[in-house]
Amino acid sequence: MKLTAIALLASVSAANTMAVTNLVRRGLSVD
């Protein structure tokens, strides 16, 4: 149970990091 929760949190945090990185890249490319 705990391992599954940790895996979910890890995948979610990774997805959030990717989304933020993409937004930052778009912002920089716009400038």
PQR file of N, CA, C, O and H, with PARSE charges and radii, in Angstrom:
ATOM      1  N   MET A   1       0.838  -1.209   0.000 -0.4000 1.5000
ATOM      2  CA  MET A   1       0.000   0.000   0.000 -0.0000 2.0000
ATOM      3  C   MET A   1       0.866   1.250   0.000  0.5500 1.7000
ATOM      4  O   MET A   1       0.686   2.146  -0.825 -0.5500 1.4000
ATOM      5  N   LYS A   2       1.810   1.299   0.936 -0.4000 1.5000
ATOM      6  CA  LYS A   2       2.662   2.495   1.023 -0.0000 2.0000
ATOM      7  C   LYS A   2       3.509   2.658  -0.238  0.5500 1.7000
ATOM      8  O   LYS A   2       3.689   3.765  -0.744 -0.5500 1.4000
ATOM      9  H   LYS A   2       1.956   0.571   1.606  0.4000 1.0000
ATOM     10  N   LEU A   3       4.022   1.537  -0.731 -0.4000 1.5000
ATOM     11  CA  LEU A   3       4.842   1.623  -1.945 -0.0000 2.0000
ATOM     12  C   LEU A   3       4.028   2.163  -3.108  0.5500 1.7000
ATOM     13  O   LEU A   3       4.528   2.958  -3.904 -0.5500 1.4000
ATOM     14  H   LEU A   3       3.876   0.637  -0.320  0.4000 1.0000
ATOM     15  N   THR A   4       2.777   1.735  -3.208 -0.4000 1.5000
ATOM     16  CA  THR A   4       1.918   2.208  -4.299 -0.0000 2.0000
ATOM     17  C   THR A   4       1.684   3.709  -4.169  0.5500 1.7000
ATOM     18  O   THR A   4       1.715   4.439  -5.160 -0.5500 1.4000
ATOM     19  H   THR A   4       2.371   1.089  -2.561  0.4000 1.0000
ATOM     20  N   ALA A   5       1.450   4.162  -2.940 -0.4000 1.5000
ATOM     21  CA  ALA A   5       1.212   5.589  -2.720 -0.0000 2.0000
ATOM     22  C   ALA A   5       2.454   6.388  -3.088  0.5500 1.7000
ATOM     23  O   ALA A   5       2.358   7.450  -3.703 -0.5500 1.4000
ATOM     24  H   ALA A   5       1.425   3.569  -2.135  0.4000 1.0000
ATOM     25  N   ILE A   6       3.620   5.874  -2.709 -0.4000 1.5000
ATOM     26  CA  ILE A   6       4.874   6.575  -3.023 -0.0000 2.0000
ATOM     27  C   ILE A   6       5.073   6.628  -4.536  0.5500 1.7000
ATOM     28  O   ILE A   6       5.502   7.646  -5.080 -0.5500 1.4000
ATOM     29  H   ILE A   6       3.699   5.012  -2.210  0.4000 1.0000
ATOM     30  N   ALA A   7       4.758   5.525  -5.204 -0.4000 1.5000
ATOM     31  CA  ALA A   7       4.912   5.483  -6.663 -0.0000 2.0000
ATOM     32  C   ALA A   7       3.987   6.503  -7.322  0.5500 1.7000
ATOM     33  O   ALA A   7       4.381   7.195  -8.262 -0.5500 1.4000
ATOM     34  H   ALA A   7       4.409   4.699  -4.762  0.4000 1.0000
ATOM     35  N   LEU A   8       2.743   6.591  -6.816 -0.4000 1.5000
ATOM     36  CA  LEU A   8       1.793   7.559  -7.377 -0.0000 2.0000
ATOM     37  C   LEU A   8       2.295   8.983  -7.158  0.5500 1.7000
ATOM     38  O   LEU A   8       2.249   9.809  -8.069 -0.5500 1.4000
ATOM     39  H   LEU A   8       2.423   6.029  -6.053  0.4000 1.0000
ATOM     40  N   LEU A   9       2.771   9.264  -5.955 -0.4000 1.5000
ATOM     41  CA  LEU A   9       3.266  10.614  -5.659 -0.0000 2.0000
ATOM     42  C   LEU A   9       4.461  10.939  -6.552  0.5500 1.7000
ATOM     43  O   LEU A   9       4.585  12.058  -7.050 -0.5500 1.4000
ATOM     44  H   LEU A   9       2.809   8.593  -5.215  0.4000 1.0000
ATOM     45  N   ALA A  10       5.326   9.971  -6.747 -0.4000 1.5000
ATOM     46  CA  ALA A  10       6.513  10.187  -7.574 -0.0000 2.0000
ATOM     47  C   ALA A  10       6.110  10.487  -9.013  0.5500 1.7000
ATOM     48  O   ALA A  10       6.655  11.397  -9.640 -0.5500 1.4000
ATOM     49  H   ALA A  10       5.226   9.062  -6.342  0.4000 1.0000
ATOM     50  N   SER A  11       5.155   9.721  -9.535 -0.4000 1.5000
ATOM     51  CA  SER A  11       4.715   9.927 -10.931 -0.0000 2.0000
ATOM     52  C   SER A  11       4.025  11.274 -11.081  0.5500 1.7000
ATOM     53  O   SER A  11       4.211  11.964 -12.083 -0.5500 1.4000
ATOM     54  H   SER A  11       4.713   8.982  -9.026  0.4000 1.0000
ATOM     55  N   VAL A  12       3.225  11.651 -10.080 -0.4000 1.5000
ATOM     56  CA  VAL A  12       2.529  12.941 -10.136 -0.0000 2.0000
ATOM     57  C   VAL A  12       3.535  14.085 -10.088  0.5500 1.7000
ATOM     58  O   VAL A  12       3.428  15.040 -10.856 -0.5500 1.4000
ATOM     59  H   VAL A  12       3.074  11.091  -9.265  0.4000 1.0000
ATOM     60  N   SER A  13       4.511  13.991  -9.186 -0.4000 1.5000
ATOM     61  CA  SER A  13       5.506  15.055  -9.072 -0.0000 2.0000
ATOM     62  C   SER A  13       6.319  15.156 -10.361  0.5500 1.7000
ATOM     63  O   SER A  13       6.666  16.252 -10.801 -0.5500 1.4000
ATOM     64  H   SER A  13       4.598  13.214  -8.562  0.4000 1.0000
ATOM     65  N   ALA A  14       6.614  14.019 -10.954 -0.4000 1.5000
ATOM     66  CA  ALA A  14       7.370  14.014 -12.211 -0.0000 2.0000
ATOM     67  C   ALA A  14       6.547  14.687 -13.315  0.5500 1.7000
ATOM     68  O   ALA A  14       7.080  15.460 -14.112 -0.5500 1.4000
ATOM     69  H   ALA A  14       6.332  13.129 -10.597  0.4000 1.0000
ATOM     70  N   ALA A  15       5.246  14.386 -13.354 -0.4000 1.5000
ATOM     71  CA  ALA A  15       4.373  14.983 -14.365 -0.0000 2.0000
ATOM     72  C   ALA A  15       4.303  16.495 -14.163  0.5500 1.7000
ATOM     73  O   ALA A  15       4.334  17.259 -15.129 -0.5500 1.4000
ATOM     74  H   ALA A  15       4.813  13.758 -12.706  0.4000 1.0000
ATOM     75  N   ASN A  16       4.209  16.924 -12.900 -0.4000 1.5000
ATOM     76  CA  ASN A  16       4.144  18.355 -12.606 -0.0000 2.0000
ATOM     77  C   ASN A  16       5.443  19.033 -13.040  0.5500 1.7000
ATOM     78  O   ASN A  16       5.422  20.135 -13.589 -0.5500 1.4000
ATOM     79  H   ASN A  16       4.184  16.304 -12.116  0.4000 1.0000
ATOM     80  N   THR A  17       6.569  18.372 -12.791 -0.4000 1.5000
ATOM     81  CA  THR A  17       7.860  18.940 -13.185 -0.0000 2.0000
ATOM     82  C   THR A  17       7.927  19.102 -14.698  0.5500 1.7000
ATOM     83  O   THR A  17       8.414  20.115 -15.200 -0.5500 1.4000
ATOM     84  H   THR A  17       6.586  17.478 -12.345  0.4000 1.0000
ATOM     85  N   MET A  18       7.436  18.100 -15.424 -0.4000 1.5000
ATOM     86  CA  MET A  18       7.442  18.168 -16.886 -0.0000 2.0000
ATOM     87  C   MET A  18       6.558  19.311 -17.372  0.5500 1.7000
ATOM     88  O   MET A  18       6.931  20.048 -18.285 -0.5500 1.4000
ATOM     89  H   MET A  18       7.040  17.277 -15.017  0.4000 1.0000
ATOM     90  N   ALA A  19       5.383  19.456 -16.756 -0.4000 1.5000
ATOM     91  CA  ALA A  19       4.453  20.514 -17.160 -0.0000 2.0000
ATOM     92  C   ALA A  19       5.074  21.884 -16.915  0.5500 1.7000
ATOM     93  O   ALA A  19       5.008  22.763 -17.775 -0.5500 1.4000
ATOM     94  H   ALA A  19       5.080  18.857 -16.014  0.4000 1.0000
ATOM     95  N   VAL A  20       5.674  22.064 -15.747 -0.4000 1.5000
ATOM     96  CA  VAL A  20       6.296  23.352 -15.417 -0.0000 2.0000
ATOM     97  C   VAL A  20       7.436  23.643 -16.385  0.5500 1.7000
ATOM     98  O   VAL A  20       7.589  24.768 -16.860 -0.5500 1.4000
ATOM     99  H   VAL A  20       5.727  21.350 -15.048  0.4000 1.0000
ATOM    100  N   THR A  21       8.232  22.619 -16.670 -0.4000 1.5000
ATOM    101  CA  THR A  21       9.359  22.803 -17.599 -0.0000 2.0000
ATOM    102  C   THR A  21       8.851  23.229 -18.972  0.5500 1.7000
ATOM    103  O   THR A  21       9.420  24.118 -19.606 -0.5500 1.4000
ATOM    104  H   THR A  21       8.108  21.706 -16.284  0.4000 1.0000
ATOM    105  N   ASN A  22       7.773  22.584 -19.427 -0.4000 1.5000
ATOM    106  CA  ASN A  22       7.205  22.932 -20.739 -0.0000 2.0000
ATOM    107  C   ASN A  22       6.704  24.376 -20.735  0.5500 1.7000
ATOM    108  O   ASN A  22       6.919  25.116 -21.695 -0.5500 1.4000
ATOM    109  H   ASN A  22       7.311  21.862 -18.912  0.4000 1.0000
ATOM    110  N   LEU A  23       6.037  24.771 -19.652 -0.4000 1.5000
ATOM    111  CA  LEU A  23       5.529  26.148 -19.569 -0.0000 2.0000
ATOM    112  C   LEU A  23       6.689  27.140 -19.590  0.5500 1.7000
ATOM    113  O   LEU A  23       6.630  28.163 -20.273 -0.5500 1.4000
ATOM    114  H   LEU A  23       5.862  24.170 -18.872  0.4000 1.0000
ATOM    115  N   VAL A  24       7.735  26.832 -18.843 -0.4000 1.5000
ATOM    116  CA  VAL A  24       8.899  27.730 -18.805 -0.0000 2.0000
ATOM    117  C   VAL A  24       9.524  27.840 -20.191  0.5500 1.7000
ATOM    118  O   VAL A  24       9.880  28.932 -20.633 -0.5500 1.4000
ATOM    119  H   VAL A  24       7.784  26.001 -18.288  0.4000 1.0000
ATOM    120  N   ARG A  25       9.653  26.711 -20.870 -0.4000 1.5000
ATOM    121  CA  ARG A  25      10.242  26.735 -22.216 -0.0000 2.0000
ATOM    122  C   ARG A  25       9.392  27.583 -23.154  0.5500 1.7000
ATOM    123  O   ARG A  25       9.922  28.352 -23.956 -0.5500 1.4000
ATOM    124  H   ARG A  25       9.363  25.824 -20.511  0.4000 1.0000
ATOM    125  N   ARG A  26       8.062  27.437 -23.051 -0.4000 1.5000
ATOM    126  CA  ARG A  26       7.171  28.231 -23.904 -0.0000 2.0000
ATOM    127  C   ARG A  26       7.336  29.714 -23.599  0.5500 1.7000
ATOM    128  O   ARG A  26       7.392  30.541 -24.509 -0.5500 1.4000
ATOM    129  H   ARG A  26       7.632  26.812 -22.399  0.4000 1.0000
ATOM    130  N   GLY A  27       7.412  30.045 -22.309 -0.4000 1.5000
ATOM    131  CA  GLY A  27       7.563  31.449 -21.911 -0.0000 2.0000
ATOM    132  C   GLY A  27       8.868  32.014 -22.452  0.5500 1.7000
ATOM    133  O   GLY A  27       8.900  33.136 -22.958 -0.5500 1.4000
ATOM    134  H   GLY A  27       7.366  29.373 -21.570  0.4000 1.0000
ATOM    135  N   LEU A  28       9.948  31.238 -22.347 -0.4000 1.5000
ATOM    136  CA  LEU A  28      11.240  31.719 -22.832 -0.0000 2.0000
ATOM    137  C   LEU A  28      11.225  31.840 -24.352  0.5500 1.7000
ATOM    138  O   LEU A  28      11.781  32.788 -24.907 -0.5500 1.4000
ATOM    139  H   LEU A  28       9.922  30.326 -21.936  0.4000 1.0000
ATOM    140  N   SER A  29      10.593  30.887 -25.023 -0.4000 1.5000
ATOM    141  CA  SER A  29      10.564  30.923 -26.487 -0.0000 2.0000
ATOM    142  C   SER A  29       9.736  32.119 -26.977  0.5500 1.7000
ATOM    143  O   SER A  29      10.034  32.700 -28.021 -0.5500 1.4000
ATOM    144  H   SER A  29      10.141  30.118 -24.573  0.4000 1.0000
ATOM    145  N   VAL A  30       8.701  32.478 -26.220 -0.4000 1.5000
ATOM    146  CA  VAL A  30       7.867  33.625 -26.612 -0.0000 2.0000
ATOM    147  C   VAL A  30       8.698  34.903 -26.554  0.5500 1.7000
ATOM    148  O   VAL A  30       8.612  35.754 -27.440 -0.5500 1.4000
ATOM    149  H   VAL A  30       8.459  32.006 -25.372  0.4000 1.0000
ATOM    150  N   ASP A  31       9.503  35.028 -25.501 -0.4000 1.5000
ATOM    151  CA  ASP A  31      10.340  36.214 -25.371 -0.0000 2.0000
ATOM    152  C   ASP A  31      11.391  36.202 -26.489  0.5500 1.7000
ATOM    153  O   ASP A  31      12.212  37.115 -26.575 -0.5500 1.4000
ATOM    154  H   ASP A  31       9.573  34.337 -24.781  0.4000 1.0000
TER
END
